[in-house]
Amino acid sequence: MRTFEALTTDDVVRRFLAAHPGTDAVSRSGNEYVEGVLRLAGEQRGGRWYRAVLTGDDIAGILLPWHAGEYGEREPVPPAGATVAEAAATLREWREDYHRTNPDCWGRLSWMAEAPHGPLFLSDGAVDHPYYERMERREGLTHLDGLHRMLAWTLWERLPDEVEAYVAG
């Protein structure tokens, strides 16, 4: 990971909203949720953010908080958390029927398989938020936004050589 300029939380939120235009009620609702998590991470990290460039190897080790798979039948990331590589391995095992048990999550993953690479939003550790509270590993690059992108890039072998990230901490 290479780091660049320091940013404020407001800078990061502006960059997030520019990368994620809210074109419908669902995307606007998702953006509101993520904006809240970004502001929480900034607050908990003393307002310190920086822009970074990550490699595919960096992405594999990013910690993911609990993910209920869009409330399907299976949780691709347990409450204890997992790395991107671990969650992708779980999804590979389930690939035969994950599309049936978790159609909304699979739809997002499938869409992201073809979508352009976009920036990631991370923290330098788990934040104080219900999705993160049972994570066993609490230190290291941790997801705030971009879970489906990172998993899709890994599953469809589309990890970028480099991707822009914004990191709180």
Chimera marker file (.cmm) of the C-alpha trace (Angstrom):
<marker_set name="trace">
<marker id="1" x="0.000" y="0.000" z="0.000" r="1" g="1" b="0" radius="0.5"/>
<marker id="2" x="1.239" y="3.439" z="-0.920" r="1" g="1" b="0" radius="0.5"/>
<marker id="3" x="-0.197" y="6.446" z="0.886" r="1" g="1" b="0" radius="0.5"/>
<marker id="4" x="-0.694" y="9.969" z="-0.388" r="1" g="1" b="0" radius="0.5"/>
<marker id="5" x="-2.331" y="13.144" z="0.837" r="1" g="1" b="0" radius="0.5"/>
<marker id="6" x="-4.172" y="13.601" z="4.090" r="1" g="1" b="0" radius="0.5"/>
<marker id="7" x="-7.891" y="14.335" z="3.838" r="1" g="1" b="0" radius="0.5"/>
<marker id="8" x="-10.775" y="15.359" z="6.055" r="1" g="1" b="0" radius="0.5"/>
<marker id="9" x="-13.940" y="13.358" z="6.577" r="1" g="1" b="0" radius="0.5"/>
<marker id="10" x="-15.861" y="15.897" z="4.470" r="1" g="1" b="0" radius="0.5"/>
<marker id="11" x="-13.337" y="15.400" z="1.622" r="1" g="1" b="0" radius="0.5"/>
<marker id="12" x="-13.841" y="11.633" z="1.799" r="1" g="1" b="0" radius="0.5"/>
<marker id="13" x="-17.644" y="11.873" z="1.920" r="1" g="1" b="0" radius="0.5"/>
<marker id="14" x="-17.587" y="14.136" z="-1.165" r="1" g="1" b="0" radius="0.5"/>
<marker id="15" x="-15.398" y="11.617" z="-3.007" r="1" g="1" b="0" radius="0.5"/>
<marker id="16" x="-17.671" y="8.765" z="-1.927" r="1" g="1" b="0" radius="0.5"/>
<marker id="17" x="-20.800" y="10.555" z="-3.178" r="1" g="1" b="0" radius="0.5"/>
<marker id="18" x="-19.078" y="11.445" z="-6.470" r="1" g="1" b="0" radius="0.5"/>
<marker id="19" x="-18.211" y="7.746" z="-6.989" r="1" g="1" b="0" radius="0.5"/>
<marker id="20" x="-21.703" y="6.558" z="-5.926" r="1" g="1" b="0" radius="0.5"/>
<marker id="21" x="-24.401" y="8.790" z="-7.409" r="1" g="1" b="0" radius="0.5"/>
<marker id="22" x="-27.752" y="8.095" z="-5.759" r="1" g="1" b="0" radius="0.5"/>
<marker id="23" x="-29.965" y="7.586" z="-8.779" r="1" g="1" b="0" radius="0.5"/>
<marker id="24" x="-32.836" y="5.771" z="-7.059" r="1" g="1" b="0" radius="0.5"/>
<marker id="25" x="-34.300" y="5.281" z="-3.581" r="1" g="1" b="0" radius="0.5"/>
<marker id="26" x="-32.298" y="2.103" z="-2.922" r="1" g="1" b="0" radius="0.5"/>
<marker id="27" x="-28.943" y="3.627" z="-3.847" r="1" g="1" b="0" radius="0.5"/>
<marker id="28" x="-29.727" y="6.837" z="-1.950" r="1" g="1" b="0" radius="0.5"/>
<marker id="29" x="-30.577" y="4.782" z="1.146" r="1" g="1" b="0" radius="0.5"/>
<marker id="30" x="-27.348" y="2.799" z="0.812" r="1" g="1" b="0" radius="0.5"/>
<marker id="31" x="-25.367" y="6.006" z="0.377" r="1" g="1" b="0" radius="0.5"/>
<marker id="32" x="-26.901" y="7.458" z="3.542" r="1" g="1" b="0" radius="0.5"/>
<marker id="33" x="-25.877" y="4.352" z="5.485" r="1" g="1" b="0" radius="0.5"/>
<marker id="34" x="-22.301" y="4.425" z="4.153" r="1" g="1" b="0" radius="0.5"/>
<marker id="35" x="-21.993" y="8.171" z="4.697" r="1" g="1" b="0" radius="0.5"/>
<marker id="36" x="-22.907" y="7.556" z="8.348" r="1" g="1" b="0" radius="0.5"/>
<marker id="37" x="-20.255" y="4.822" z="8.669" r="1" g="1" b="0" radius="0.5"/>
<marker id="38" x="-17.646" y="7.062" z="7.003" r="1" g="1" b="0" radius="0.5"/>
<marker id="39" x="-18.428" y="9.892" z="9.409" r="1" g="1" b="0" radius="0.5"/>
<marker id="40" x="-18.328" y="7.462" z="12.356" r="1" g="1" b="0" radius="0.5"/>
<marker id="41" x="-14.934" y="6.113" z="11.253" r="1" g="1" b="0" radius="0.5"/>
<marker id="42" x="-13.603" y="9.635" z="10.808" r="1" g="1" b="0" radius="0.5"/>
<marker id="43" x="-14.834" y="10.637" z="14.250" r="1" g="1" b="0" radius="0.5"/>
<marker id="44" x="-13.342" y="7.531" z="15.875" r="1" g="1" b="0" radius="0.5"/>
<marker id="45" x="-10.007" y="8.076" z="14.081" r="1" g="1" b="0" radius="0.5"/>
<marker id="46" x="-9.667" y="11.730" z="15.074" r="1" g="1" b="0" radius="0.5"/>
<marker id="47" x="-10.786" y="13.023" z="11.658" r="1" g="1" b="0" radius="0.5"/>
<marker id="48" x="-7.653" y="11.588" z="10.018" r="1" g="1" b="0" radius="0.5"/>
<marker id="49" x="-8.003" y="10.130" z="6.531" r="1" g="1" b="0" radius="0.5"/>
<marker id="50" x="-5.532" y="9.514" z="3.749" r="1" g="1" b="0" radius="0.5"/>
<marker id="51" x="-5.700" y="8.503" z="0.115" r="1" g="1" b="0" radius="0.5"/>
<marker id="52" x="-3.864" y="5.289" z="-0.724" r="1" g="1" b="0" radius="0.5"/>
<marker id="53" x="-3.238" y="2.946" z="-3.628" r="1" g="1" b="0" radius="0.5"/>
<marker id="54" x="-3.669" y="-0.771" z="-2.924" r="1" g="1" b="0" radius="0.5"/>
<marker id="55" x="-2.565" y="-3.840" z="-4.851" r="1" g="1" b="0" radius="0.5"/>
<marker id="56" x="-4.503" y="-7.073" z="-5.299" r="1" g="1" b="0" radius="0.5"/>
<marker id="57" x="-2.446" y="-8.638" z="-2.503" r="1" g="1" b="0" radius="0.5"/>
<marker id="58" x="-3.450" y="-5.779" z="-0.203" r="1" g="1" b="0" radius="0.5"/>
<marker id="59" x="-7.120" y="-6.346" z="-1.073" r="1" g="1" b="0" radius="0.5"/>
<marker id="60" x="-6.969" y="-10.069" z="-0.229" r="1" g="1" b="0" radius="0.5"/>
<marker id="61" x="-6.097" y="-9.245" z="3.380" r="1" g="1" b="0" radius="0.5"/>
<marker id="62" x="-8.729" y="-6.565" z="4.003" r="1" g="1" b="0" radius="0.5"/>
<marker id="63" x="-10.939" y="-7.457" z="6.953" r="1" g="1" b="0" radius="0.5"/>
<marker id="64" x="-14.671" y="-7.691" z="6.352" r="1" g="1" b="0" radius="0.5"/>
<marker id="65" x="-17.287" y="-7.291" z="9.077" r="1" g="1" b="0" radius="0.5"/>
<marker id="66" x="-20.322" y="-9.514" z="9.392" r="1" g="1" b="0" radius="0.5"/>
<marker id="67" x="-22.333" y="-9.692" z="6.160" r="1" g="1" b="0" radius="0.5"/>
<marker id="68" x="-25.699" y="-11.443" z="6.123" r="1" g="1" b="0" radius="0.5"/>
<marker id="69" x="-25.656" y="-11.884" z="2.346" r="1" g="1" b="0" radius="0.5"/>
<marker id="70" x="-28.513" y="-9.425" z="1.810" r="1" g="1" b="0" radius="0.5"/>
<marker id="71" x="-30.576" y="-11.460" z="4.279" r="1" g="1" b="0" radius="0.5"/>
<marker id="72" x="-30.442" y="-14.658" z="2.269" r="1" g="1" b="0" radius="0.5"/>
<marker id="73" x="-30.093" y="-18.126" z="3.727" r="1" g="1" b="0" radius="0.5"/>
<marker id="74" x="-26.299" y="-17.980" z="4.179" r="1" g="1" b="0" radius="0.5"/>
<marker id="75" x="-23.870" y="-15.498" z="5.709" r="1" g="1" b="0" radius="0.5"/>
<marker id="76" x="-20.760" y="-15.202" z="3.524" r="1" g="1" b="0" radius="0.5"/>
<marker id="77" x="-18.990" y="-13.309" z="6.328" r="1" g="1" b="0" radius="0.5"/>
<marker id="78" x="-19.706" y="-14.585" z="9.865" r="1" g="1" b="0" radius="0.5"/>
<marker id="79" x="-20.067" y="-12.194" z="12.807" r="1" g="1" b="0" radius="0.5"/>
<marker id="80" x="-16.407" y="-12.929" z="13.717" r="1" g="1" b="0" radius="0.5"/>
<marker id="81" x="-15.373" y="-11.406" z="10.378" r="1" g="1" b="0" radius="0.5"/>
<marker id="82" x="-13.179" y="-12.694" z="7.564" r="1" g="1" b="0" radius="0.5"/>
<marker id="83" x="-10.625" y="-11.418" z="5.095" r="1" g="1" b="0" radius="0.5"/>
<marker id="84" x="-11.604" y="-10.846" z="1.475" r="1" g="1" b="0" radius="0.5"/>
<marker id="85" x="-9.650" y="-13.998" z="0.544" r="1" g="1" b="0" radius="0.5"/>
<marker id="86" x="-11.435" y="-16.084" z="3.197" r="1" g="1" b="0" radius="0.5"/>
<marker id="87" x="-14.918" y="-14.845" z="2.229" r="1" g="1" b="0" radius="0.5"/>
<marker id="88" x="-14.171" y="-15.436" z="-1.457" r="1" g="1" b="0" radius="0.5"/>
<marker id="89" x="-13.106" y="-19.019" z="-0.660" r="1" g="1" b="0" radius="0.5"/>
<marker id="90" x="-16.401" y="-19.550" z="1.179" r="1" g="1" b="0" radius="0.5"/>
<marker id="91" x="-18.355" y="-18.195" z="-1.780" r="1" g="1" b="0" radius="0.5"/>
<marker id="92" x="-16.438" y="-20.462" z="-4.172" r="1" g="1" b="0" radius="0.5"/>
<marker id="93" x="-17.528" y="-23.444" z="-2.069" r="1" g="1" b="0" radius="0.5"/>
<marker id="94" x="-21.149" y="-22.250" z="-2.258" r="1" g="1" b="0" radius="0.5"/>
<marker id="95" x="-21.059" y="-21.134" z="-5.894" r="1" g="1" b="0" radius="0.5"/>
<marker id="96" x="-23.274" y="-23.982" z="-7.071" r="1" g="1" b="0" radius="0.5"/>
<marker id="97" x="-26.298" y="-22.677" z="-5.169" r="1" g="1" b="0" radius="0.5"/>
<marker id="98" x="-25.440" y="-19.274" z="-3.641" r="1" g="1" b="0" radius="0.5"/>
<marker id="99" x="-27.382" y="-17.587" z="-6.437" r="1" g="1" b="0" radius="0.5"/>
<marker id="100" x="-30.487" y="-19.462" z="-5.211" r="1" g="1" b="0" radius="0.5"/>
<marker id="101" x="-29.994" y="-19.042" z="-1.450" r="1" g="1" b="0" radius="0.5"/>
<marker id="102" x="-28.899" y="-15.396" z="-1.612" r="1" g="1" b="0" radius="0.5"/>
<marker id="103" x="-30.210" y="-13.926" z="-4.883" r="1" g="1" b="0" radius="0.5"/>
<marker id="104" x="-29.817" y="-10.254" z="-3.935" r="1" g="1" b="0" radius="0.5"/>
<marker id="105" x="-26.210" y="-10.620" z="-2.806" r="1" g="1" b="0" radius="0.5"/>
<marker id="106" x="-25.388" y="-12.790" z="-5.829" r="1" g="1" b="0" radius="0.5"/>
<marker id="107" x="-26.973" y="-10.157" z="-8.078" r="1" g="1" b="0" radius="0.5"/>
<marker id="108" x="-24.704" y="-7.482" z="-6.636" r="1" g="1" b="0" radius="0.5"/>
<marker id="109" x="-21.654" y="-9.717" z="-6.992" r="1" g="1" b="0" radius="0.5"/>
<marker id="110" x="-22.547" y="-10.578" z="-10.587" r="1" g="1" b="0" radius="0.5"/>
<marker id="111" x="-23.097" y="-6.928" z="-11.500" r="1" g="1" b="0" radius="0.5"/>
<marker id="112" x="-19.759" y="-5.975" z="-9.910" r="1" g="1" b="0" radius="0.5"/>
<marker id="113" x="-18.010" y="-8.692" z="-11.925" r="1" g="1" b="0" radius="0.5"/>
<marker id="114" x="-18.411" y="-6.474" z="-15.002" r="1" g="1" b="0" radius="0.5"/>
<marker id="115" x="-18.414" y="-3.017" z="-13.426" r="1" g="1" b="0" radius="0.5"/>
<marker id="116" x="-15.434" y="-0.667" z="-13.622" r="1" g="1" b="0" radius="0.5"/>
<marker id="117" x="-13.040" y="-0.702" z="-10.691" r="1" g="1" b="0" radius="0.5"/>
<marker id="118" x="-13.970" y="2.003" z="-8.208" r="1" g="1" b="0" radius="0.5"/>
<marker id="119" x="-12.398" y="3.351" z="-5.032" r="1" g="1" b="0" radius="0.5"/>
<marker id="120" x="-12.574" y="1.524" z="-1.721" r="1" g="1" b="0" radius="0.5"/>
<marker id="121" x="-13.355" y="3.114" z="1.638" r="1" g="1" b="0" radius="0.5"/>
<marker id="122" x="-11.572" y="1.552" z="4.610" r="1" g="1" b="0" radius="0.5"/>
<marker id="123" x="-10.467" y="2.059" z="8.180" r="1" g="1" b="0" radius="0.5"/>
<marker id="124" x="-7.208" y="1.081" z="9.872" r="1" g="1" b="0" radius="0.5"/>
<marker id="125" x="-9.208" y="-1.153" z="12.229" r="1" g="1" b="0" radius="0.5"/>
<marker id="126" x="-12.716" y="-2.157" z="13.265" r="1" g="1" b="0" radius="0.5"/>
<marker id="127" x="-15.039" y="0.724" z="14.107" r="1" g="1" b="0" radius="0.5"/>
<marker id="128" x="-17.454" y="0.863" z="17.025" r="1" g="1" b="0" radius="0.5"/>
<marker id="129" x="-20.584" y="-0.203" z="15.121" r="1" g="1" b="0" radius="0.5"/>
<marker id="130" x="-22.891" y="-3.240" z="15.475" r="1" g="1" b="0" radius="0.5"/>
<marker id="131" x="-21.640" y="-4.981" z="12.297" r="1" g="1" b="0" radius="0.5"/>
<marker id="132" x="-18.073" y="-4.815" z="13.613" r="1" g="1" b="0" radius="0.5"/>
<marker id="133" x="-18.619" y="-5.546" z="17.308" r="1" g="1" b="0" radius="0.5"/>
<marker id="134" x="-17.970" y="-9.314" z="17.167" r="1" g="1" b="0" radius="0.5"/>
<marker id="135" x="-14.970" y="-9.186" z="14.833" r="1" g="1" b="0" radius="0.5"/>
<marker id="136" x="-12.139" y="-11.284" z="16.214" r="1" g="1" b="0" radius="0.5"/>
<marker id="137" x="-9.412" y="-9.442" z="14.271" r="1" g="1" b="0" radius="0.5"/>
<marker id="138" x="-9.758" y="-5.743" z="14.991" r="1" g="1" b="0" radius="0.5"/>
<marker id="139" x="-6.539" y="-4.246" z="13.611" r="1" g="1" b="0" radius="0.5"/>
<marker id="140" x="-5.595" y="-3.871" z="9.957" r="1" g="1" b="0" radius="0.5"/>
<marker id="141" x="-7.283" y="-2.510" z="6.863" r="1" g="1" b="0" radius="0.5"/>
<marker id="142" x="-11.007" y="-2.931" z="7.444" r="1" g="1" b="0" radius="0.5"/>
<marker id="143" x="-13.931" y="-2.521" z="5.042" r="1" g="1" b="0" radius="0.5"/>
<marker id="144" x="-16.267" y="0.456" z="5.302" r="1" g="1" b="0" radius="0.5"/>
<marker id="145" x="-17.543" y="0.338" z="1.695" r="1" g="1" b="0" radius="0.5"/>
<marker id="146" x="-16.717" y="-1.944" z="-1.234" r="1" g="1" b="0" radius="0.5"/>
<marker id="147" x="-17.432" y="-5.480" z="0.050" r="1" g="1" b="0" radius="0.5"/>
<marker id="148" x="-19.277" y="-6.699" z="-3.054" r="1" g="1" b="0" radius="0.5"/>
<marker id="149" x="-16.678" y="-5.074" z="-5.338" r="1" g="1" b="0" radius="0.5"/>
<marker id="150" x="-13.731" y="-6.726" z="-3.602" r="1" g="1" b="0" radius="0.5"/>
<marker id="151" x="-15.423" y="-10.129" z="-3.514" r="1" g="1" b="0" radius="0.5"/>
<marker id="152" x="-16.488" y="-9.922" z="-7.171" r="1" g="1" b="0" radius="0.5"/>
<marker id="153" x="-13.002" y="-8.866" z="-8.282" r="1" g="1" b="0" radius="0.5"/>
<marker id="154" x="-11.605" y="-11.863" z="-6.399" r="1" g="1" b="0" radius="0.5"/>
<marker id="155" x="-14.212" y="-14.397" z="-7.560" r="1" g="1" b="0" radius="0.5"/>
<marker id="156" x="-13.993" y="-13.397" z="-11.218" r="1" g="1" b="0" radius="0.5"/>
<marker id="157" x="-10.206" y="-12.905" z="-11.084" r="1" g="1" b="0" radius="0.5"/>
<marker id="158" x="-10.466" y="-9.191" z="-11.850" r="1" g="1" b="0" radius="0.5"/>
<marker id="159" x="-8.307" y="-7.845" z="-9.039" r="1" g="1" b="0" radius="0.5"/>
<marker id="160" x="-6.802" y="-4.596" z="-10.279" r="1" g="1" b="0" radius="0.5"/>
<marker id="161" x="-3.054" y="-4.082" z="-10.280" r="1" g="1" b="0" radius="0.5"/>
<marker id="162" x="-3.790" y="-0.923" z="-8.304" r="1" g="1" b="0" radius="0.5"/>
<marker id="163" x="-6.960" y="0.607" z="-6.871" r="1" g="1" b="0" radius="0.5"/>
<marker id="164" x="-7.550" y="3.886" z="-5.092" r="1" g="1" b="0" radius="0.5"/>
<marker id="165" x="-8.655" y="3.718" z="-1.453" r="1" g="1" b="0" radius="0.5"/>
<marker id="166" x="-9.548" y="6.178" z="1.276" r="1" g="1" b="0" radius="0.5"/>
<marker id="167" x="-8.483" y="5.045" z="4.734" r="1" g="1" b="0" radius="0.5"/>
<marker id="168" x="-9.592" y="6.409" z="8.107" r="1" g="1" b="0" radius="0.5"/>
<marker id="169" x="-6.823" y="6.353" z="10.684" r="1" g="1" b="0" radius="0.5"/>
<link id1="1" id2="2" r="1" g="1" b="0" radius="0.2"/>
<link id1="2" id2="3" r="1" g="1" b="0" radius="0.2"/>
<link id1="3" id2="4" r="1" g="1" b="0" radius="0.2"/>
<link id1="4" id2="5" r="1" g="1" b="0" radius="0.2"/>
<link id1="5" id2="6" r="1" g="1" b="0" radius="0.2"/>
<link id1="6" id2="7" r="1" g="1" b="0" radius="0.2"/>
<link id1="7" id2="8" r="1" g="1" b="0" radius="0.2"/>
<link id1="8" id2="9" r="1" g="1" b="0" radius="0.2"/>
<link id1="9" id2="10" r="1" g="1" b="0" radius="0.2"/>
<link id1="10" id2="11" r="1" g="1" b="0" radius="0.2"/>
<link id1="11" id2="12" r="1" g="1" b="0" radius="0.2"/>
<link id1="12" id2="13" r="1" g="1" b="0" radius="0.2"/>
<link id1="13" id2="14" r="1" g="1" b="0" radius="0.2"/>
<link id1="14" id2="15" r="1" g="1" b="0" radius="0.2"/>
<link id1="15" id2="16" r="1" g="1" b="0" radius="0.2"/>
<link id1="16" id2="17" r="1" g="1" b="0" radius="0.2"/>
<link id1="17" id2="18" r="1" g="1" b="0" radius="0.2"/>
<link id1="18" id2="19" r="1" g="1" b="0" radius="0.2"/>
<link id1="19" id2="20" r="1" g="1" b="0" radius="0.2"/>
<link id1="20" id2="21" r="1" g="1" b="0" radius="0.2"/>
<link id1="21" id2="22" r="1" g="1" b="0" radius="0.2"/>
<link id1="22" id2="23" r="1" g="1" b="0" radius="0.2"/>
<link id1="23" id2="24" r="1" g="1" b="0" radius="0.2"/>
<link id1="24" id2="25" r="1" g="1" b="0" radius="0.2"/>
<link id1="25" id2="26" r="1" g="1" b="0" radius="0.2"/>
<link id1="26" id2="27" r="1" g="1" b="0" radius="0.2"/>
<link id1="27" id2="28" r="1" g="1" b="0" radius="0.2"/>
<link id1="28" id2="29" r="1" g="1" b="0" radius="0.2"/>
<link id1="29" id2="30" r="1" g="1" b="0" radius="0.2"/>
<link id1="30" id2="31" r="1" g="1" b="0" radius="0.2"/>
<link id1="31" id2="32" r="1" g="1" b="0" radius="0.2"/>
<link id1="32" id2="33" r="1" g="1" b="0" radius="0.2"/>
<link id1="33" id2="34" r="1" g="1" b="0" radius="0.2"/>
<link id1="34" id2="35" r="1" g="1" b="0" radius="0.2"/>
<link id1="35" id2="36" r="1" g="1" b="0" radius="0.2"/>
<link id1="36" id2="37" r="1" g="1" b="0" radius="0.2"/>
<link id1="37" id2="38" r="1" g="1" b="0" radius="0.2"/>
<link id1="38" id2="39" r="1" g="1" b="0" radius="0.2"/>
<link id1="39" id2="40" r="1" g="1" b="0" radius="0.2"/>
<link id1="40" id2="41" r="1" g="1" b="0" radius="0.2"/>
<link id1="41" id2="42" r="1" g="1" b="0" radius="0.2"/>
<link id1="42" id2="43" r="1" g="1" b="0" radius="0.2"/>
<link id1="43" id2="44" r="1" g="1" b="0" radius="0.2"/>
<link id1="44" id2="45" r="1" g="1" b="0" radius="0.2"/>
<link id1="45" id2="46" r="1" g="1" b="0" radius="0.2"/>
<link id1="46" id2="47" r="1" g="1" b="0" radius="0.2"/>
<link id1="47" id2="48" r="1" g="1" b="0" radius="0.2"/>
<link id1="48" id2="49" r="1" g="1" b="0" radius="0.2"/>
<link id1="49" id2="50" r="1" g="1" b="0" radius="0.2"/>
<link id1="50" id2="51" r="1" g="1" b="0" radius="0.2"/>
<link id1="51" id2="52" r="1" g="1" b="0" radius="0.2"/>
<link id1="52" id2="53" r="1" g="1" b="0" radius="0.2"/>
<link id1="53" id2="54" r="1" g="1" b="0" radius="0.2"/>
<link id1="54" id2="55" r="1" g="1" b="0" radius="0.2"/>
<link id1="55" id2="56" r="1" g="1" b="0" radius="0.2"/>
<link id1="56" id2="57" r="1" g="1" b="0" radius="0.2"/>
<link id1="57" id2="58" r="1" g="1" b="0" radius="0.2"/>
<link id1="58" id2="59" r="1" g="1" b="0" radius="0.2"/>
<link id1="59" id2="60" r="1" g="1" b="0" radius="0.2"/>
<link id1="60" id2="61" r="1" g="1" b="0" radius="0.2"/>
<link id1="61" id2="62" r="1" g="1" b="0" radius="0.2"/>
<link id1="62" id2="63" r="1" g="1" b="0" radius="0.2"/>
<link id1="63" id2="64" r="1" g="1" b="0" radius="0.2"/>
<link id1="64" id2="65" r="1" g="1" b="0" radius="0.2"/>
<link id1="65" id2="66" r="1" g="1" b="0" radius="0.2"/>
<link id1="66" id2="67" r="1" g="1" b="0" radius="0.2"/>
<link id1="67" id2="68" r="1" g="1" b="0" radius="0.2"/>
<link id1="68" id2="69" r="1" g="1" b="0" radius="0.2"/>
<link id1="69" id2="70" r="1" g="1" b="0" radius="0.2"/>
<link id1="70" id2="71" r="1" g="1" b="0" radius="0.2"/>
<link id1="71" id2="72" r="1" g="1" b="0" radius="0.2"/>
<link id1="72" id2="73" r="1" g="1" b="0" radius="0.2"/>
<link id1="73" id2="74" r="1" g="1" b="0" radius="0.2"/>
<link id1="74" id2="75" r="1" g="1" b="0" radius="0.2"/>
<link id1="75" id2="76" r="1" g="1" b="0" radius="0.2"/>
<link id1="76" id2="77" r="1" g="1" b="0" radius="0.2"/>
<link id1="77" id2="78" r="1" g="1" b="0" radius="0.2"/>
<link id1="78" id2="79" r="1" g="1" b="0" radius="0.2"/>
<link id1="79" id2="80" r="1" g="1" b="0" radius="0.2"/>
<link id1="80" id2="81" r="1" g="1" b="0" radius="0.2"/>
<link id1="81" id2="82" r="1" g="1" b="0" radius="0.2"/>
<link id1="82" id2="83" r="1" g="1" b="0" radius="0.2"/>
<link id1="83" id2="84" r="1" g="1" b="0" radius="0.2"/>
<link id1="84" id2="85" r="1" g="1" b="0" radius="0.2"/>
<link id1="85" id2="86" r="1" g="1" b="0" radius="0.2"/>
<link id1="86" id2="87" r="1" g="1" b="0" radius="0.2"/>
<link id1="87" id2="88" r="1" g="1" b="0" radius="0.2"/>
<link id1="88" id2="89" r="1" g="1" b="0" radius="0.2"/>
<link id1="89" id2="90" r="1" g="1" b="0" radius="0.2"/>
<link id1="90" id2="91" r="1" g="1" b="0" radius="0.2"/>
<link id1="91" id2="92" r="1" g="1" b="0" radius="0.2"/>
<link id1="92" id2="93" r="1" g="1" b="0" radius="0.2"/>
<link id1="93" id2="94" r="1" g="1" b="0" radius="0.2"/>
<link id1="94" id2="95" r="1" g="1" b="0" radius="0.2"/>
<link id1="95" id2="96" r="1" g="1" b="0" radius="0.2"/>
<link id1="96" id2="97" r="1" g="1" b="0" radius="0.2"/>
<link id1="97" id2="98" r="1" g="1" b="0" radius="0.2"/>
<link id1="98" id2="99" r="1" g="1" b="0" radius="0.2"/>
<link id1="99" id2="100" r="1" g="1" b="0" radius="0.2"/>
<link id1="100" id2="101" r="1" g="1" b="0" radius="0.2"/>
<link id1="101" id2="102" r="1" g="1" b="0" radius="0.2"/>
<link id1="102" id2="103" r="1" g="1" b="0" radius="0.2"/>
<link id1="103" id2="104" r="1" g="1" b="0" radius="0.2"/>
<link id1="104" id2="105" r="1" g="1" b="0" radius="0.2"/>
<link id1="105" id2="106" r="1" g="1" b="0" radius="0.2"/>
<link id1="106" id2="107" r="1" g="1" b="0" radius="0.2"/>
<link id1="107" id2="108" r="1" g="1" b="0" radius="0.2"/>
<link id1="108" id2="109" r="1" g="1" b="0" radius="0.2"/>
<link id1="109" id2="110" r="1" g="1" b="0" radius="0.2"/>
<link id1="110" id2="111" r="1" g="1" b="0" radius="0.2"/>
<link id1="111" id2="112" r="1" g="1" b="0" radius="0.2"/>
<link id1="112" id2="113" r="1" g="1" b="0" radius="0.2"/>
<link id1="113" id2="114" r="1" g="1" b="0" radius="0.2"/>
<link id1="114" id2="115" r="1" g="1" b="0" radius="0.2"/>
<link id1="115" id2="116" r="1" g="1" b="0" radius="0.2"/>
<link id1="116" id2="117" r="1" g="1" b="0" radius="0.2"/>
<link id1="117" id2="118" r="1" g="1" b="0" radius="0.2"/>
<link id1="118" id2="119" r="1" g="1" b="0" radius="0.2"/>
<link id1="119" id2="120" r="1" g="1" b="0" radius="0.2"/>
<link id1="120" id2="121" r="1" g="1" b="0" radius="0.2"/>
<link id1="121" id2="122" r="1" g="1" b="0" radius="0.2"/>
<link id1="122" id2="123" r="1" g="1" b="0" radius="0.2"/>
<link id1="123" id2="124" r="1" g="1" b="0" radius="0.2"/>
<link id1="124" id2="125" r="1" g="1" b="0" radius="0.2"/>
<link id1="125" id2="126" r="1" g="1" b="0" radius="0.2"/>
<link id1="126" id2="127" r="1" g="1" b="0" radius="0.2"/>
<link id1="127" id2="128" r="1" g="1" b="0" radius="0.2"/>
<link id1="128" id2="129" r="1" g="1" b="0" radius="0.2"/>
<link id1="129" id2="130" r="1" g="1" b="0" radius="0.2"/>
<link id1="130" id2="131" r="1" g="1" b="0" radius="0.2"/>
<link id1="131" id2="132" r="1" g="1" b="0" radius="0.2"/>
<link id1="132" id2="133" r="1" g="1" b="0" radius="0.2"/>
<link id1="133" id2="134" r="1" g="1" b="0" radius="0.2"/>
<link id1="134" id2="135" r="1" g="1" b="0" radius="0.2"/>
<link id1="135" id2="136" r="1" g="1" b="0" radius="0.2"/>
<link id1="136" id2="137" r="1" g="1" b="0" radius="0.2"/>
<link id1="137" id2="138" r="1" g="1" b="0" radius="0.2"/>
<link id1="138" id2="139" r="1" g="1" b="0" radius="0.2"/>
<link id1="139" id2="140" r="1" g="1" b="0" radius="0.2"/>
<link id1="140" id2="141" r="1" g="1" b="0" radius="0.2"/>
<link id1="141" id2="142" r="1" g="1" b="0" radius="0.2"/>
<link id1="142" id2="143" r="1" g="1" b="0" radius="0.2"/>
<link id1="143" id2="144" r="1" g="1" b="0" radius="0.2"/>
<link id1="144" id2="145" r="1" g="1" b="0" radius="0.2"/>
<link id1="145" id2="146" r="1" g="1" b="0" radius="0.2"/>
<link id1="146" id2="147" r="1" g="1" b="0" radius="0.2"/>
<link id1="147" id2="148" r="1" g="1" b="0" radius="0.2"/>
<link id1="148" id2="149" r="1" g="1" b="0" radius="0.2"/>
<link id1="149" id2="150" r="1" g="1" b="0" radius="0.2"/>
<link id1="150" id2="151" r="1" g="1" b="0" radius="0.2"/>
<link id1="151" id2="152" r="1" g="1" b="0" radius="0.2"/>
<link id1="152" id2="153" r="1" g="1" b="0" radius="0.2"/>
<link id1="153" id2="154" r="1" g="1" b="0" radius="0.2"/>
<link id1="154" id2="155" r="1" g="1" b="0" radius="0.2"/>
<link id1="155" id2="156" r="1" g="1" b="0" radius="0.2"/>
<link id1="156" id2="157" r="1" g="1" b="0" radius="0.2"/>
<link id1="157" id2="158" r="1" g="1" b="0" radius="0.2"/>
<link id1="158" id2="159" r="1" g="1" b="0" radius="0.2"/>
<link id1="159" id2="160" r="1" g="1" b="0" radius="0.2"/>
<link id1="160" id2="161" r="1" g="1" b="0" radius="0.2"/>
<link id1="161" id2="162" r="1" g="1" b="0" radius="0.2"/>
<link id1="162" id2="163" r="1" g="1" b="0" radius="0.2"/>
<link id1="163" id2="164" r="1" g="1" b="0" radius="0.2"/>
<link id1="164" id2="165" r="1" g="1" b="0" radius="0.2"/>
<link id1="165" id2="166" r="1" g="1" b="0" radius="0.2"/>
<link id1="166" id2="167" r="1" g="1" b="0" radius="0.2"/>
<link id1="167" id2="168" r="1" g="1" b="0" radius="0.2"/>
<link id1="168" id2="169" r="1" g="1" b="0" radius="0.2"/>
</marker_set>
